[in-house]
């Protein structure tokens, strides 16, 4: 019984949720005349874990029907119907918290009953509410819906087409801005997938579709007509173009400057999405060797932490963000800042990730301090969660072996790393090429460390310097070690 959809649903309920759910279950309107309160009373004894071994169909049946022979079909039916009731509770809770969805449903119901005064009142209420919502995808989407309903009210319900024109114009304008907001997110997500995985061919069609839209003319027209939302439209345009034309950095800086000056005008979701877009642009530029974006990313990360835009459900921080912040700060020599970040934010990772990511973080910090033995000890405690962890650890371990002059061990480690990376089909092509080149150059570097040759070292330096496939941080480290020899 512990593996049923009902139990998985109940595990997500807070104590307050359970209190409300009890009232919901008691309502004849929803329970269809069936009394599920005894079943709820028994199940809530196991809240919130629901992991006790005695939680079985037989145990619950015995509690509900003492003295009767166990009937599994009865329990199946009751649990199945109760699970539907729990799902309906989630739906009703969601509707209660989503005022626009409630407005759409209520507008339709009132309209069917020709209750025009109530319709007018509801439009006023939802309009007033949406004006309190910060700018962002939700705000503009809501405005599009509201203005569309105003058109319906004036033209179809009241029969005043003349009064619907203003709402019709606004409805079209908000549809366009809503589309820009949606595109800015979708294009950014596609770009992330392109940079992280080998999916360029899969995303080519939607990207080409967006490129075919004459968005610049749209923005220029809004500016020429002094549209009050032209600056916001231009912001979304820059956000989109950061993905479509990465070489033109003006899009990035124009978007960032507008966001820096107006961030408080946007809702939390838009703030988070924009920070992600800015950070991803910086990270991509750094991978291409543009070091000026290191500082940009550091300032963006400090902003997102100060504004608490770094967390998601349950005040958690994502593993990838945690690692990115650490690596970026250490690249700028911000060792003390990084230590304080790790101490404060490791507990915000999900529990299963804390030990691994803390070990990797301290491995990087100790390496930055040149405490190489401590770094190696920390890295050896990493329990791999995904493929990227393995890549991070292999690079850091190889660098540490080099610093500790463990040449024989490092030659073996380079060979095993090249086999691991080369044979792993899950690693996208650009990443595979970059990491294989790092280990190939490291192998040459180690040979010359053991048997110095100034001419070949110069050749190695030139090869590394000219290599565009290498990641920036890898290239800088290799060049530093060549120079040391």
VOTORLO-354702 format. One record per residue (C-alpha): residue number from 1; x, y negated, z negated. Coordinates in steps of 0.25 Angstrom, whole numbers, plus 5000, padded with zeros to 4 digits. Each point is the difference from the previous one (the first is absolute). Layout:
<pt marfi="NUM" px="X" py="Y" pz="Z"/>
...
//
This chain:
<pt marfi="1" px="5000" py="5000" pz="5000"/>
<pt marfi="2" px="5012" py="4991" pz="4998"/>
<pt marfi="3" px="5002" py="4999" pz="5015"/>
<pt marfi="4" px="4987" py="4996" pz="5004"/>
<pt marfi="5" px="4997" py="4986" pz="5006"/>
<pt marfi="6" px="4991" py="4996" pz="4988"/>
<pt marfi="7" px="5012" py="5002" pz="4990"/>
<pt marfi="8" px="5010" py="4992" pz="5009"/>
<pt marfi="9" px="4989" py="4989" pz="5001"/>
<pt marfi="10" px="4998" py="5000" pz="4985"/>
<pt marfi="11" px="5015" py="4999" pz="4997"/>
<pt marfi="12" px="5000" py="4986" pz="5007"/>
<pt marfi="13" px="4989" py="4995" pz="4990"/>
<pt marfi="14" px="5004" py="4991" pz="4989"/>
<pt marfi="15" px="4993" py="5000" pz="4987"/>
<pt marfi="16" px="4992" py="4988" pz="5004"/>
<pt marfi="17" px="4997" py="5007" pz="5013"/>
<pt marfi="18" px="4994" py="5012" pz="4992"/>
<pt marfi="19" px="4991" py="4992" pz="4992"/>
<pt marfi="20" px="4994" py="4994" pz="5013"/>
<pt marfi="21" px="5000" py="5013" pz="5006"/>
<pt marfi="22" px="4992" py="5006" pz="4989"/>
<pt marfi="23" px="4989" py="4989" pz="5002"/>
<pt marfi="24" px="5000" py="5002" pz="5015"/>
<pt marfi="25" px="4998" py="5015" pz="4998"/>
<pt marfi="26" px="4989" py="4997" pz="4990"/>
<pt marfi="27" px="4992" py="4992" pz="5011"/>
<pt marfi="28" px="4989" py="5008" pz="5006"/>
<pt marfi="29" px="5002" py="4991" pz="5013"/>
<pt marfi="30" px="5013" py="5007" pz="5002"/>
<pt marfi="31" px="4999" py="5014" pz="4994"/>
<pt marfi="32" px="4988" py="5004" pz="5007"/>
<pt marfi="33" px="4993" py="5005" pz="4987"/>
<pt marfi="34" px="5012" py="5009" pz="4996"/>
<pt marfi="35" px="5006" py="4999" pz="4987"/>
<pt marfi="36" px="5016" py="5000" pz="5002"/>
<pt marfi="37" px="5003" py="4994" pz="4986"/>
<pt marfi="38" px="5003" py="5013" pz="4993"/>
<pt marfi="39" px="5010" py="5003" pz="5011"/>
<pt marfi="40" px="5006" py="4987" pz="4999"/>
<pt marfi="41" px="5001" py="5001" pz="4985"/>
<pt marfi="42" px="5008" py="5013" pz="5001"/>
<pt marfi="43" px="5009" py="4995" pz="5011"/>
<pt marfi="44" px="5004" py="4987" pz="4993"/>
<pt marfi="45" px="5005" py="5008" pz="4988"/>
<pt marfi="46" px="5012" py="5003" pz="5010"/>
<pt marfi="47" px="5002" py="4986" pz="5005"/>
<pt marfi="48" px="5009" py="4995" pz="5005"/>
<pt marfi="49" px="5010" py="5011" pz="5003"/>
<pt marfi="50" px="4990" py="5012" pz="5003"/>
<pt marfi="51" px="5011" py="5009" pz="4998"/>
<pt marfi="52" px="4996" py="5009" pz="4989"/>
<pt marfi="53" px="5000" py="5015" pz="5004"/>
<pt marfi="54" px="4986" py="5002" pz="4994"/>
<pt marfi="55" px="4994" py="4991" pz="5010"/>
<pt marfi="56" px="4993" py="5010" pz="5009"/>
<pt marfi="57" px="4986" py="5002" pz="5006"/>
<pt marfi="58" px="4998" py="5011" pz="4990"/>
<pt marfi="59" px="5003" py="4991" pz="4988"/>
<pt marfi="60" px="4992" py="4989" pz="5005"/>
<pt marfi="61" px="4988" py="5009" pz="5003"/>
<pt marfi="62" px="5001" py="5006" pz="4986"/>
<pt marfi="63" px="4999" py="4986" pz="4994"/>
<pt marfi="64" px="4988" py="4996" pz="5009"/>
<pt marfi="65" px="4992" py="5013" pz="4999"/>
<pt marfi="66" px="5004" py="5007" pz="4987"/>
<pt marfi="67" px="4996" py="5015" pz="5000"/>
<pt marfi="68" px="4997" py="5001" pz="5015"/>
<pt marfi="69" px="5008" py="5009" pz="5009"/>
<pt marfi="70" px="5010" py="4992" pz="5009"/>
<pt marfi="71" px="4995" py="4996" pz="5014"/>
<pt marfi="72" px="5011" py="4994" pz="5008"/>
<pt marfi="73" px="4991" py="4996" pz="5011"/>
<pt marfi="74" px="4992" py="4991" pz="4990"/>
<pt marfi="75" px="5013" py="4994" pz="4996"/>
<pt marfi="76" px="5005" py="4997" pz="5014"/>
<pt marfi="77" px="4987" py="4994" pz="5004"/>
<pt marfi="78" px="5000" py="4991" pz="4987"/>
<pt marfi="79" px="5014" py="4996" pz="5002"/>
<pt marfi="80" px="4998" py="4997" pz="5015"/>
<pt marfi="81" px="4988" py="4991" pz="4997"/>
<pt marfi="82" px="5007" py="4993" pz="4988"/>
<pt marfi="83" px="5012" py="4997" pz="5009"/>
<pt marfi="84" px="4991" py="4993" pz="5010"/>
<pt marfi="85" px="4994" py="4992" pz="4989"/>
<pt marfi="86" px="5014" py="4996" pz="4996"/>
<pt marfi="87" px="5003" py="4996" pz="5014"/>
<pt marfi="88" px="4987" py="4992" pz="5001"/>
<pt marfi="89" px="5005" py="4993" pz="4987"/>
<pt marfi="90" px="5013" py="4996" pz="5007"/>
<pt marfi="91" px="4992" py="4994" pz="5011"/>
<pt marfi="92" px="4991" py="4992" pz="4991"/>
<pt marfi="93" px="5012" py="4995" pz="4993"/>
<pt marfi="94" px="5007" py="4996" pz="5012"/>
<pt marfi="95" px="4987" py="4993" pz="5005"/>
<pt marfi="96" px="4999" py="4993" pz="4987"/>
<pt marfi="97" px="5014" py="4994" pz="5001"/>
<pt marfi="98" px="4999" py="4997" pz="5015"/>
<pt marfi="99" px="4992" py="4988" pz="5002"/>
<pt marfi="100" px="5000" py="4999" pz="5015"/>
<pt marfi="101" px="4996" py="5014" pz="5002"/>
<pt marfi="102" px="4988" py="4998" pz="4990"/>
<pt marfi="103" px="4997" py="4987" pz="5008"/>
<pt marfi="104" px="4999" py="5008" pz="5013"/>
<pt marfi="105" px="4991" py="5011" pz="4995"/>
<pt marfi="106" px="4991" py="4990" pz="4992"/>
<pt marfi="107" px="5000" py="4990" pz="5012"/>
<pt marfi="108" px="4994" py="5012" pz="5009"/>
<pt marfi="109" px="4990" py="5004" pz="4989"/>
<pt marfi="110" px="4995" py="4986" pz="4998"/>
<pt marfi="111" px="4999" py="4997" pz="5015"/>
<pt marfi="112" px="4992" py="5013" pz="5002"/>
<pt marfi="113" px="4990" py="4995" pz="4990"/>
<pt marfi="114" px="5000" py="4986" pz="5006"/>
<pt marfi="115" px="5005" py="4994" pz="4986"/>
<pt marfi="116" px="5006" py="4988" pz="5007"/>
<pt marfi="117" px="5002" py="4991" pz="4987"/>
<pt marfi="118" px="5007" py="5011" pz="4993"/>
<pt marfi="119" px="5009" py="5002" pz="5013"/>
<pt marfi="120" px="5003" py="4986" pz="5000"/>
<pt marfi="121" px="5004" py="5000" pz="4985"/>
<pt marfi="122" px="5009" py="5012" pz="5002"/>
<pt marfi="123" px="5007" py="4994" pz="5011"/>
<pt marfi="124" px="5003" py="4988" pz="4991"/>
<pt marfi="125" px="5005" py="5009" pz="4989"/>
<pt marfi="126" px="5009" py="5008" pz="5009"/>
<pt marfi="127" px="5006" py="4987" pz="5007"/>
<pt marfi="128" px="5003" py="4994" pz="4986"/>
<pt marfi="129" px="5006" py="5013" pz="4995"/>
<pt marfi="130" px="5009" py="5001" pz="5013"/>
<pt marfi="131" px="5005" py="4986" pz="4998"/>
<pt marfi="132" px="5007" py="5005" pz="4987"/>
<pt marfi="133" px="5007" py="5011" pz="5007"/>
<pt marfi="134" px="5014" py="4997" pz="5004"/>
<pt marfi="135" px="5004" py="4999" pz="5015"/>
<pt marfi="136" px="5003" py="5014" pz="5007"/>
<pt marfi="137" px="4994" py="5011" pz="5008"/>
<pt marfi="138" px="4988" py="5002" pz="4990"/>
<pt marfi="139" px="4997" py="4985" pz="5000"/>
<pt marfi="140" px="4999" py="4998" pz="5015"/>
<pt marfi="141" px="4993" py="5014" pz="5002"/>
<pt marfi="142" px="4990" py="4995" pz="4990"/>
<pt marfi="143" px="4998" py="4987" pz="5006"/>
<pt marfi="144" px="4998" py="5007" pz="5014"/>
<pt marfi="145" px="4989" py="5009" pz="4993"/>
<pt marfi="146" px="4993" py="4988" pz="4993"/>
<pt marfi="147" px="5000" py="4991" pz="5012"/>
<pt marfi="148" px="4994" py="5012" pz="5008"/>
<pt marfi="149" px="4989" py="5002" pz="4990"/>
<pt marfi="150" px="4997" py="4985" pz="5001"/>
<pt marfi="151" px="4998" py="5001" pz="5015"/>
<pt marfi="152" px="4991" py="5012" pz="4998"/>
<pt marfi="153" px="4992" py="4992" pz="4989"/>
<pt marfi="154" px="4998" py="4987" pz="5009"/>
<pt marfi="155" px="4998" py="5006" pz="5013"/>
<pt marfi="156" px="4992" py="5013" pz="4997"/>
<pt marfi="157" px="4994" py="4998" pz="4987"/>
<pt marfi="158" px="4996" py="4986" pz="5000"/>
<pt marfi="159" px="5000" py="4997" pz="5015"/>
<pt marfi="160" px="5009" py="4988" pz="5000"/>
<pt marfi="161" px="5010" py="5003" pz="5010"/>
<pt marfi="162" px="5004" py="4985" pz="5000"/>
<pt marfi="163" px="5005" py="5002" pz="4986"/>
<pt marfi="164" px="5008" py="5012" pz="5002"/>
<pt marfi="165" px="5010" py="4994" pz="5010"/>
<pt marfi="166" px="5010" py="4995" pz="4988"/>
<pt marfi="167" px="4999" py="5014" pz="4994"/>
<pt marfi="168" px="5003" py="5006" pz="5014"/>
<pt marfi="169" px="5012" py="4992" pz="5002"/>
<pt marfi="170" px="5006" py="5003" pz="4986"/>
<pt marfi="171" px="4997" py="5014" pz="5002"/>
<pt marfi="172" px="5008" py="5001" pz="5013"/>
<pt marfi="173" px="5011" py="4992" pz="4993"/>
<pt marfi="174" px="5001" py="5009" pz="4988"/>
<pt marfi="175" px="4999" py="5012" pz="5008"/>
<pt marfi="176" px="5013" py="4995" pz="5008"/>
<pt marfi="177" px="5007" py="4997" pz="4987"/>
<pt marfi="178" px="4996" py="5013" pz="4994"/>
<pt marfi="179" px="5006" py="5007" pz="5012"/>
<pt marfi="180" px="5013" py="4993" pz="4998"/>
<pt marfi="181" px="5001" py="5004" pz="4985"/>
<pt marfi="182" px="4996" py="5014" pz="5004"/>
<pt marfi="183" px="5011" py="5001" pz="5011"/>
<pt marfi="184" px="5010" py="4994" pz="4991"/>
<pt marfi="185" px="4999" py="5012" pz="4991"/>
<pt marfi="186" px="4998" py="5010" pz="5011"/>
<pt marfi="187" px="5012" py="4996" pz="5008"/>
<pt marfi="188" px="5009" py="4999" pz="4988"/>
<pt marfi="189" px="4996" py="5014" pz="4996"/>
<pt marfi="190" px="5003" py="5005" pz="5014"/>
<pt marfi="191" px="5014" py="4993" pz="4999"/>
<pt marfi="192" px="5003" py="5006" pz="4987"/>
<pt marfi="193" px="4997" py="5014" pz="5005"/>
<pt marfi="194" px="5009" py="4997" pz="5012"/>
<pt marfi="195" px="5011" py="4996" pz="4992"/>
<pt marfi="196" px="4999" py="5012" pz="4990"/>
<pt marfi="197" px="4996" py="5011" pz="5010"/>
<pt marfi="198" px="5002" py="5004" pz="5014"/>
<pt marfi="199" px="4986" py="4996" pz="5005"/>
<pt marfi="200" px="5003" py="4989" pz="5010"/>
<pt marfi="201" px="4993" py="5007" pz="5011"/>
<pt marfi="202" px="4988" py="5002" pz="4992"/>
<pt marfi="203" px="4998" py="4986" pz="4996"/>
<pt marfi="204" px="5004" py="4994" pz="5014"/>
<pt marfi="205" px="4985" py="4999" pz="5004"/>
<pt marfi="206" px="4994" py="4992" pz="4989"/>
<pt marfi="207" px="5012" py="4991" pz="5000"/>
<pt marfi="208" px="4999" py="4997" pz="5015"/>
<pt marfi="209" px="4986" py="4997" pz="4998"/>
<pt marfi="210" px="5003" py="4990" pz="4989"/>
<pt marfi="211" px="5011" py="4994" pz="5009"/>
<pt marfi="212" px="4990" py="4998" pz="5011"/>
<pt marfi="213" px="4991" py="4991" pz="4992"/>
<pt marfi="214" px="5004" py="4985" pz="5002"/>
<pt marfi="215" px="5001" py="4997" pz="4986"/>
<pt marfi="216" px="5009" py="4988" pz="5002"/>
<pt marfi="217" px="4989" py="4993" pz="5008"/>
<pt marfi="218" px="4990" py="5003" pz="4990"/>
<pt marfi="219" px="5008" py="4993" pz="4989"/>
<pt marfi="220" px="5004" py="4989" pz="5009"/>
<pt marfi="221" px="4985" py="4997" pz="5003"/>
<pt marfi="222" px="4997" py="5000" pz="4985"/>
<pt marfi="223" px="5011" py="4990" pz="4997"/>
<pt marfi="224" px="4996" py="4991" pz="5012"/>
<pt marfi="225" px="4985" py="5000" pz="4995"/>
<pt marfi="226" px="5005" py="4997" pz="4985"/>
<pt marfi="227" px="4993" py="5012" pz="4995"/>
<pt marfi="228" px="5001" py="5000" pz="4985"/>
<pt marfi="229" px="5004" py="5014" pz="5000"/>
<pt marfi="230" px="5011" py="4999" pz="5011"/>
<pt marfi="231" px="5011" py="5000" pz="4989"/>
<pt marfi="232" px="4995" py="5014" pz="4995"/>
<pt marfi="233" px="4998" py="5005" pz="5014"/>
<pt marfi="234" px="5014" py="4996" pz="5003"/>
<pt marfi="235" px="5005" py="5007" pz="4988"/>
<pt marfi="236" px="4993" py="5013" pz="5004"/>
<pt marfi="237" px="5006" py="4998" pz="5014"/>
<pt marfi="238" px="5014" py="4999" pz="4995"/>
<pt marfi="239" px="4998" py="5012" pz="4991"/>
<pt marfi="240" px="4996" py="5008" pz="5013"/>
<pt marfi="241" px="5011" py="4995" pz="5008"/>
<pt marfi="242" px="5011" py="5003" pz="4989"/>
<pt marfi="243" px="4996" py="5015" pz="5004"/>
<pt marfi="244" px="4999" py="4998" pz="5015"/>
<pt marfi="245" px="5012" py="4991" pz="5003"/>
<pt marfi="246" px="5010" py="5003" pz="4989"/>
<pt marfi="247" px="5011" py="4992" pz="5007"/>
<pt marfi="248" px="4994" py="4987" pz="4998"/>
<pt marfi="249" px="5002" py="4997" pz="4985"/>
<pt marfi="250" px="4992" py="4987" pz="5001"/>
<pt marfi="251" px="4987" py="5008" pz="4998"/>
<pt marfi="252" px="5006" py="5006" pz="4987"/>
<pt marfi="253" px="5004" py="4986" pz="4994"/>
<pt marfi="254" px="4987" py="4993" pz="5004"/>
<pt marfi="255" px="4992" py="5011" pz="4994"/>
<pt marfi="256" px="5008" py="5000" pz="4987"/>
<pt marfi="257" px="5000" py="4985" pz="4999"/>
<pt marfi="258" px="4985" py="4999" pz="5001"/>
<pt marfi="259" px="4999" py="5012" pz="4990"/>
<pt marfi="260" px="5009" py="4993" pz="4990"/>
<pt marfi="261" px="4992" py="4988" pz="5001"/>
<pt marfi="262" px="4986" py="5006" pz="5000"/>
<pt marfi="263" px="5002" py="5014" pz="4993"/>
<pt marfi="264" px="4990" py="4996" pz="4989"/>
<pt marfi="265" px="4989" py="4997" pz="5010"/>
<pt marfi="266" px="5000" py="5015" pz="5005"/>
<pt marfi="267" px="4994" py="5011" pz="4992"/>
<pt marfi="268" px="5008" py="5011" pz="4993"/>
<pt marfi="269" px="4999" py="5010" pz="5012"/>
<pt marfi="270" px="5005" py="4990" pz="5010"/>
<pt marfi="271" px="5011" py="4996" pz="4991"/>
<pt marfi="272" px="5005" py="5014" pz="4999"/>
<pt marfi="273" px="4998" py="5003" pz="5015"/>
<pt marfi="274" px="5008" py="4987" pz="5003"/>
<pt marfi="275" px="5011" py="5004" pz="4991"/>
<pt marfi="276" px="5001" py="5014" pz="5006"/>
<pt marfi="277" px="5001" py="4994" pz="5014"/>
<pt marfi="278" px="5011" py="4990" pz="4996"/>
<pt marfi="279" px="5008" py="5010" pz="4992"/>
<pt marfi="280" px="4999" py="5010" pz="5012"/>
<pt marfi="281" px="5005" py="4990" pz="5010"/>
<pt marfi="282" px="5012" py="4997" pz="4991"/>
<pt marfi="283" px="5003" py="5015" pz="4998"/>
<pt marfi="284" px="4999" py="5002" pz="5015"/>
<pt marfi="285" px="5009" py="4988" pz="5003"/>
<pt marfi="286" px="5010" py="5005" pz="4990"/>
<pt marfi="287" px="5000" py="5014" pz="5006"/>
<pt marfi="288" px="5004" py="4993" pz="5013"/>
<pt marfi="289" px="5012" py="4993" pz="4993"/>
<pt marfi="290" px="4994" py="4986" pz="4997"/>
<pt marfi="291" px="5006" py="4997" pz="4986"/>
<pt marfi="292" px="4992" py="4987" pz="4998"/>
<pt marfi="293" px="4988" py="5008" pz="4997"/>
<pt marfi="294" px="5006" py="5006" pz="4987"/>
<pt marfi="295" px="4997" py="4988" pz="4992"/>
<pt marfi="296" px="4987" py="4997" pz="5007"/>
<pt marfi="297" px="4995" py="5014" pz="4995"/>
<pt marfi="298" px="5006" py="4998" pz="4986"/>
<pt marfi="299" px="4992" py="4987" pz="4999"/>
<pt marfi="300" px="4987" py="5007" pz="5005"/>
<pt marfi="301" px="5002" py="5012" pz="4990"/>
<pt marfi="302" px="5001" py="4990" pz="4989"/>
<pt marfi="303" px="4988" py="4993" pz="5004"/>
<pt marfi="304" px="4992" py="5013" pz="5001"/>
<pt marfi="305" px="5004" py="5004" pz="4986"/>
<pt marfi="306" px="4997" py="4986" pz="4994"/>
<pt marfi="307" px="4986" py="5000" pz="5007"/>
<pt marfi="308" px="4998" py="5015" pz="4996"/>
<pt marfi="309" px="4998" py="5004" pz="5015"/>
<pt marfi="310" px="5009" py="5012" pz="4998"/>
<pt marfi="311" px="4990" py="5009" pz="4994"/>
<pt marfi="312" px="4988" py="5009" pz="5004"/>
<pt marfi="313" px="4990" py="5008" pz="4993"/>
<pt marfi="314" px="5002" py="5001" pz="4985"/>
<pt marfi="315" px="5012" py="4990" pz="5000"/>
<pt marfi="316" px="5009" py="5009" pz="5008"/>
<pt marfi="317" px="5011" py="4997" pz="5009"/>
<pt marfi="318" px="5003" py="5007" pz="5013"/>
<pt marfi="319" px="5013" py="5009" pz="5000"/>
<pt marfi="320" px="5004" py="4994" pz="5014"/>
<pt marfi="321" px="4999" py="4986" pz="4994"/>
<pt marfi="322" px="5007" py="5003" pz="4987"/>
<pt marfi="323" px="5012" py="5006" pz="5009"/>
<pt marfi="324" px="5000" py="4988" pz="5009"/>
<pt marfi="325" px="5000" py="4990" pz="4989"/>
<pt marfi="326" px="5012" py="5006" pz="4994"/>
<pt marfi="327" px="5008" py="5002" pz="5012"/>
<pt marfi="328" px="4998" py="4986" pz="5005"/>
<pt marfi="329" px="5004" py="4994" pz="4987"/>
<pt marfi="330" px="5012" py="5008" pz="4999"/>
<pt marfi="331" px="5004" py="4996" pz="5014"/>
<pt marfi="332" px="5001" py="4986" pz="4995"/>
<pt marfi="333" px="5008" py="5004" pz="4987"/>
<pt marfi="334" px="4988" py="4997" pz="4991"/>
<pt marfi="335" px="5004" py="5012" pz="4991"/>
<pt marfi="336" px="4995" py="4994" pz="4987"/>
<pt marfi="337" px="4986" py="4996" pz="5006"/>
<pt marfi="338" px="4999" py="5015" pz="5006"/>
<pt marfi="339" px="5003" py="5006" pz="4986"/>
<pt marfi="340" px="4988" py="4991" pz="4994"/>
<pt marfi="341" px="4991" py="5004" pz="5012"/>
<pt marfi="342" px="5003" py="5015" pz="4998"/>
<pt marfi="343" px="4997" py="4999" pz="4985"/>
<pt marfi="344" px="4987" py="4993" pz="5002"/>
<pt marfi="345" px="4994" py="5006" pz="5012"/>
<pt marfi="346" px="5004" py="5015" pz="5000"/>
<pt marfi="347" px="4988" py="5003" pz="4990"/>
<pt marfi="348" px="4991" py="4994" pz="5011"/>
<pt marfi="349" px="5004" py="5011" pz="5010"/>
<pt marfi="350" px="4990" py="5012" pz="4999"/>
<pt marfi="351" px="5005" py="5010" pz="4989"/>
<pt marfi="352" px="5005" py="5011" pz="5010"/>
<pt marfi="353" px="5010" py="4989" pz="5007"/>
<pt marfi="354" px="5006" py="4993" pz="4987"/>
<pt marfi="355" px="5011" py="5010" pz="4997"/>
<pt marfi="356" px="5005" py="5001" pz="5015"/>
<pt marfi="357" px="4999" py="4986" pz="5003"/>
<pt marfi="358" px="5006" py="4995" pz="4987"/>
<pt marfi="359" px="5012" py="5010" pz="5003"/>
<pt marfi="360" px="5002" py="4995" pz="5014"/>
<pt marfi="361" px="4999" py="4985" pz="4995"/>
<pt marfi="362" px="5010" py="5002" pz="4990"/>
<pt marfi="363" px="5009" py="5007" pz="5010"/>
<pt marfi="364" px="5000" py="4988" pz="5008"/>
<pt marfi="365" px="5002" py="4991" pz="4989"/>
<pt marfi="366" px="5012" py="5008" pz="4995"/>
<pt marfi="367" px="5006" py="5000" pz="5014"/>
<pt marfi="368" px="4998" py="4985" pz="5001"/>
<pt marfi="369" px="5008" py="4999" pz="4986"/>
<pt marfi="370" px="5010" py="5009" pz="5006"/>
<pt marfi="371" px="4997" py="5010" pz="4989"/>
<pt marfi="372" px="5001" py="5012" pz="5010"/>
<pt marfi="373" px="5000" py="5012" pz="4991"/>
<pt marfi="374" px="4987" py="4994" pz="4993"/>
<pt marfi="375" px="4994" py="4998" pz="5014"/>
<pt marfi="376" px="5002" py="5014" pz="5004"/>
<pt marfi="377" px="4994" py="5005" pz="4987"/>
<pt marfi="378" px="4988" py="4992" pz="5002"/>
<pt marfi="379" px="4998" py="5004" pz="5014"/>
<pt marfi="380" px="5001" py="5015" pz="4996"/>
<pt marfi="381" px="4988" py="4998" pz="4992"/>
<pt marfi="382" px="4991" py="4996" pz="5012"/>
<pt marfi="383" px="4989" py="5010" pz="5003"/>
<pt marfi="384" px="4996" py="4998" pz="5014"/>
<pt marfi="385" px="4986" py="4995" pz="5003"/>
<pt marfi="386" px="5001" py="4998" pz="5015"/>
<pt marfi="387" px="5010" py="5000" pz="5011"/>
<pt marfi="388" px="5004" py="4985" pz="4998"/>
<pt marfi="389" px="5005" py="5003" pz="4986"/>
<pt marfi="390" px="5009" py="5011" pz="5006"/>
<pt marfi="391" px="5006" py="4990" pz="5010"/>
<pt marfi="392" px="5002" py="4989" pz="4990"/>
<pt marfi="393" px="5007" py="5010" pz="4990"/>
<pt marfi="394" px="5009" py="5006" pz="5012"/>
<pt marfi="395" px="5005" py="4986" pz="5003"/>
<pt marfi="396" px="5003" py="4996" pz="4986"/>
<pt marfi="397" px="5006" py="5013" pz="4996"/>
<pt marfi="398" px="5009" py="5000" pz="5012"/>
<pt marfi="399" px="5005" py="4985" pz="4997"/>
<pt marfi="400" px="5002" py="5005" pz="4985"/>
<pt marfi="401" px="5009" py="5012" pz="5004"/>
<pt marfi="402" px="5008" py="4990" pz="5009"/>
<pt marfi="403" px="5002" py="4990" pz="4989"/>
<pt marfi="404" px="5004" py="5012" pz="4990"/>
<pt marfi="405" px="5010" py="5005" pz="5011"/>
<pt marfi="406" px="4993" py="5014" pz="5000"/>
<pt marfi="407" px="5004" py="5002" pz="5015"/>
<pt marfi="408" px="4999" py="5015" pz="5001"/>
<pt marfi="409" px="4986" py="5000" pz="4994"/>
<pt marfi="410" px="4996" py="4988" pz="5009"/>
<pt marfi="411" px="5005" py="5007" pz="5013"/>
<pt marfi="412" px="4990" py="5011" pz="4996"/>
<pt marfi="413" px="4989" py="4990" pz="4996"/>
<pt marfi="414" px="5001" py="4993" pz="5013"/>
<pt marfi="415" px="4999" py="5013" pz="5008"/>
<pt marfi="416" px="4988" py="5004" pz="4992"/>
<pt marfi="417" px="4993" py="4987" pz="5001"/>
<pt marfi="418" px="5002" py="4999" pz="5015"/>
<pt marfi="419" px="4993" py="5014" pz="5001"/>
<pt marfi="420" px="4989" py="4996" pz="4991"/>
<pt marfi="421" px="4997" py="4987" pz="5008"/>
<pt marfi="422" px="5002" py="5006" pz="5014"/>
<pt marfi="423" px="4991" py="5012" pz="4998"/>
<pt marfi="424" px="4989" py="4993" pz="4993"/>
<pt marfi="425" px="4989" py="4997" pz="5010"/>
<pt marfi="426" px="4992" py="4991" pz="4989"/>
<pt marfi="427" px="5011" py="4989" pz="5001"/>
<pt marfi="428" px="4996" py="4990" pz="5011"/>
<pt marfi="429" px="5011" py="4998" pz="5011"/>
<pt marfi="430" px="5005" py="4986" pz="4996"/>
<pt marfi="431" px="5002" py="5004" pz="4986"/>
<pt marfi="432" px="5007" py="5013" pz="5004"/>
<pt marfi="433" px="5009" py="4993" pz="5009"/>
<pt marfi="434" px="5004" py="4990" pz="4990"/>
<pt marfi="435" px="5003" py="5010" pz="4989"/>
<pt marfi="436" px="5007" py="5010" pz="5009"/>
<pt marfi="437" px="5009" py="4988" pz="5004"/>
<pt marfi="438" px="5003" py="4996" pz="4986"/>
<pt marfi="439" px="5005" py="5014" pz="4997"/>
<pt marfi="440" px="5008" py="5001" pz="5013"/>
<pt marfi="441" px="5007" py="4987" pz="4996"/>
<pt marfi="442" px="5002" py="5004" pz="4986"/>
<pt marfi="443" px="5007" py="5013" pz="5005"/>
<pt marfi="444" px="5009" py="4992" pz="5008"/>
<pt marfi="445" px="5003" py="4990" pz="4989"/>
<pt marfi="446" px="5003" py="5012" pz="4990"/>
<pt marfi="447" px="5010" py="5005" pz="5010"/>
<pt marfi="448" px="5007" py="4987" pz="5001"/>
<pt marfi="449" px="5000" py="4999" pz="4985"/>
<pt marfi="450" px="5007" py="5013" pz="4999"/>
<pt marfi="451" px="5009" py="4997" pz="5012"/>
<pt marfi="452" px="5001" py="4985" pz="5002"/>
<pt marfi="453" px="5001" py="4995" pz="5015"/>
<pt marfi="454" px="4999" py="4985" pz="5002"/>
<pt marfi="455" px="4997" py="5001" pz="5015"/>
<pt marfi="456" px="4989" py="5010" pz="4998"/>
<pt marfi="457" px="4995" py="4992" pz="4988"/>
<pt marfi="458" px="4999" py="4988" pz="5008"/>
<pt marfi="459" px="4992" py="5008" pz="5011"/>
<pt marfi="460" px="4991" py="5005" pz="4989"/>
<pt marfi="461" px="4997" py="4986" pz="4995"/>
<pt marfi="462" px="4997" py="4996" pz="5014"/>
<pt marfi="463" px="4991" py="5011" pz="5003"/>
<pt marfi="464" px="4992" py="4998" pz="4987"/>
<pt marfi="465" px="4999" py="4985" pz="5002"/>
<pt marfi="466" px="4994" py="5002" pz="5014"/>
<pt marfi="467" px="4991" py="5011" pz="4996"/>
<pt marfi="468" px="4985" py="4995" pz="5001"/>
<pt marfi="469" px="4994" py="5013" pz="4995"/>
<pt marfi="470" px="5006" py="4999" pz="4986"/>
<pt marfi="471" px="4992" py="4994" pz="4988"/>
<pt marfi="472" px="5006" py="4987" pz="4995"/>
<pt marfi="473" px="5003" py="5005" pz="4986"/>
<pt marfi="474" px="5007" py="5012" pz="5006"/>
<pt marfi="475" px="5008" py="4992" pz="5010"/>
<pt marfi="476" px="5004" py="4990" pz="4989"/>
<pt marfi="477" px="5005" py="5011" pz="4991"/>
<pt marfi="478" px="5008" py="5008" pz="5011"/>
<pt marfi="479" px="5007" py="4987" pz="5004"/>
<pt marfi="480" px="5003" py="4996" pz="4986"/>
<pt marfi="481" px="5007" py="5014" pz="4998"/>
<pt marfi="482" px="5007" py="4999" pz="5013"/>
<pt marfi="483" px="5006" py="4986" pz="4996"/>
<pt marfi="484" px="5004" py="5006" pz="4987"/>
<pt marfi="485" px="5009" py="5010" pz="5007"/>
//
